[in-house]
Amino acid sequence: MMEQNALVAVPAQTADQETPLTGPERAAILLLTLGQKYGDTIWHALDEEEVRLVSLAMARLGEVRTEQIERLMVEFVLQMSHAGAVVGNYESTERLLGEFLPDDRVSAIMEEIRGPAGRNMWEKLSNVQETVLANYLKNEYPQTVAVVLTKIRTEHAARVLAIMPEDFALDVVNRMLRMESVQKEILERLEETLRSEFMSNLAKTSRRDSHEQMADIFNNFDRQTETRFMTALEENNQDSAERIKSLMFTFEDLGNLDNASVQTLLRQYDSNKLAIALKGANEQLRNFFFSNMSQRASAMLREEMEVLGPVRLRDVDDAQTQMVNLAKDLAAKGEIVISKNRGEDELIY
């Protein structure tokens, strides 16, 4: 009924040596046995993560004996015949909830289920944005905050402390210094409180500020569109216009990079577009870039800019936007530091 040569070979195990199969291994054996003709429908029903797990298990299977295959197939058929085999995942859960709950309720439940990445409560808290976590914790007892900050990653705890009110943060630090071991029951109650009161409302508390979102949109406008919308906004809502301006990171803000950061940026930016980007820069910004290049490289760039002649504004905007986006990506990876005001990140020796 089944071809043994469909499975790859390693020394076979005896029945006594057989180890229990994992779910992906069982699925891999089933799909190998079914072959392409009969297994194709199943493959198409798997999501990307399931395909990865089954493929990995399949590559590591080795030889699977005929008796093991037959036993697995019988077990599979019996399970299916009892109509008790179901697959539970995020997608199927969301579809099921959608049958009898309104969309906003389903979204809230799924947000709570998924939560930030992490295997336990403390890992999850370490992945919550520090401003969100600080805003929640500053309303708690300092002793509670001290316990929480001793359980999450130290670098995240540092960022949370840094944006708390100074007196409150200092109280928390002193309590952390004096803290002894915390009873298991207290930790469990604290975890449950965080889970029910904080994590369940995380989607609401971490909603992005509308001005930040709009600043990102403005960053991606071409220059003419940005000017048109900003001018109109200044006439109707001056306060919002000023706030958006303060949040935008523009090409001109690259002039606030420290020397190491701008040199890292120049190394990774498309050198063929640098001349075009700088054609639209003011003299001060051009000189800033030139000063962070070798004399030979800056001379060649100046010459290239002269040879270019007139350049379309749209091409300049595209080149500058690409450089700004690259700077943001590098900052997100921790390779450079960007700020609106160079004084914020100056080094004092």
ZIJOBEL-V261565 format. One record per backbone hydrogen bond with DSSP energy under -1.0 kcal/mol. NH is the residue of the N-H (numbers start at 1). CO is the residue of the C=O. E is the energy in kcal/mol with one decimal. If there is no record, write none. Layout:
NH&CO&E + NH&CO&E
This chain:
6&3&-1.2 + 7&4&-1.8 + 26&22&-2.3 + 27&23&-2.4 + 28&24&-2.4 + 29&25&-2.3 + 30&26&-2.2 + 31&27&-2.5 + 32&28&-2.4 + 33&29&-2.4 + 34&30&-2.3 + 35&31&-1.7 + 38&34&-1.0 + 39&35&-1.9 + 40&36&-1.4 + 43&39&-2.4 + 44&40&-2.0 + 46&43&-1.1 + 51&47&-2.4 + 52&48&-2.0 + 53&49&-2.3 + 54&50&-2.6 + 55&51&-2.4 + 56&52&-2.2 + 57&53&-2.2 + 58&54&-2.6 + 59&55&-2.2 + 69&65&-2.0 + 70&66&-2.7 + 71&67&-2.4 + 72&68&-2.2 + 73&69&-2.6 + 74&70&-2.5 + 75&71&-2.2 + 76&72&-2.3 + 77&73&-2.6 + 78&74&-2.5 + 79&75&-2.2 + 80&76&-2.3 + 81&77&-2.5 + 82&78&-1.2 + 83&80&-1.5 + 84&79&-1.4 + 93&89&-2.4 + 94&90&-2.6 + 95&91&-2.4 + 96&92&-2.3 + 97&93&-2.6 + 98&94&-1.9 + 99&96&-1.4 + 100&97&-1.3 + 101&97&-1.7 + 106&102&-2.2 + 107&103&-2.6 + 108&104&-1.9 + 109&105&-2.3 + 110&106&-2.7 + 111&107&-2.1 + 112&108&-1.8 + 113&109&-2.4 + 114&110&-2.8 + 115&111&-2.5 + 124&120&-2.3 + 125&121&-2.5 + 126&122&-1.6 + 127&124&-1.3 + 128&125&-1.3 + 133&129&-2.3 + 134&130&-2.7 + 135&131&-2.1 + 136&132&-1.5 + 137&133&-2.8 + 138&134&-2.2 + 139&136&-1.3 + 140&137&-2.3 + 145&141&-2.2 + 146&142&-2.5 + 147&143&-2.0 + 148&144&-2.3 + 149&145&-2.7 + 150&146&-1.4 + 151&148&-1.2 + 152&148&-1.3 + 157&153&-2.5 + 158&154&-2.2 + 159&155&-1.5 + 160&156&-2.2 + 161&157&-2.6 + 162&158&-1.9 + 164&161&-1.3 + 169&165&-2.9 + 170&166&-2.5 + 171&167&-2.0 + 172&168&-2.2 + 173&169&-2.5 + 174&170&-2.3 + 175&171&-2.0 + 176&172&-2.3 + 177&173&-2.0 + 178&174&-1.6 + 187&183&-2.1 + 188&184&-2.4 + 189&185&-2.2 + 190&186&-2.4 + 191&187&-2.7 + 192&188&-2.2 + 193&189&-2.3 + 194&190&-2.7 + 195&191&-2.5 + 196&192&-2.5 + 197&193&-3.1 + 198&194&-1.4 + 199&194&-2.8 + 202&199&-1.1 + 205&201&-2.3 + 206&202&-2.4 + 207&204&-1.0 + 213&209&-2.0 + 214&210&-2.3 + 215&211&-2.2 + 216&212&-1.8 + 217&213&-1.8 + 218&214&-2.7 + 219&215&-2.1 + 221&218&-1.3 + 226&222&-2.7 + 227&223&-2.4 + 228&224&-2.3 + 229&225&-2.6 + 230&226&-2.7 + 231&227&-2.5 + 232&228&-1.8 + 233&229&-2.5 + 234&230&-2.6 + 235&231&-1.3 + 236&232&-1.4 + 237&233&-3.8 + 241&237&-2.1 + 242&238&-2.3 + 243&239&-2.1 + 244&240&-2.7 + 245&241&-2.2 + 246&242&-2.0 + 247&243&-1.4 + 248&244&-1.7 + 254&251&-1.4 + 255&252&-1.6 + 256&253&-2.1 + 257&254&-1.7 + 262&258&-2.4 + 263&259&-2.0 + 264&260&-1.8 + 265&261&-2.5 + 266&262&-2.5 + 267&263&-1.8 + 268&264&-1.2 + 269&265&-1.4 + 273&270&-1.9 + 277&273&-2.5 + 278&274&-2.4 + 281&278&-1.4 + 286&282&-2.4 + 287&283&-2.5 + 288&284&-1.6 + 289&285&-2.0 + 290&286&-2.8 + 291&287&-2.4 + 292&289&-1.1 + 293&290&-1.7 + 298&294&-2.8 + 299&295&-2.2 + 300&296&-2.2 + 301&297&-2.1 + 302&298&-2.5 + 303&299&-2.1 + 304&300&-2.2 + 305&301&-2.3 + 306&302&-1.7 + 307&303&-2.3 + 308&304&-1.8 + 316&312&-1.9 + 317&313&-2.7 + 318&314&-2.2 + 319&315&-2.3 + 320&316&-2.5 + 321&317&-2.7 + 322&318&-2.2 + 323&319&-1.5 + 324&320&-2.4 + 325&321&-2.7 + 326&322&-2.1 + 327&323&-2.3 + 328&324&-2.1 + 329&325&-2.2 + 330&326&-2.6 + 331&327&-2.2 + 332&328&-2.4 + 333&329&-1.5 + 334&331&-1.1 + 335&330&-2.6 + 344&341&-2.0 + 345&342&-1.3
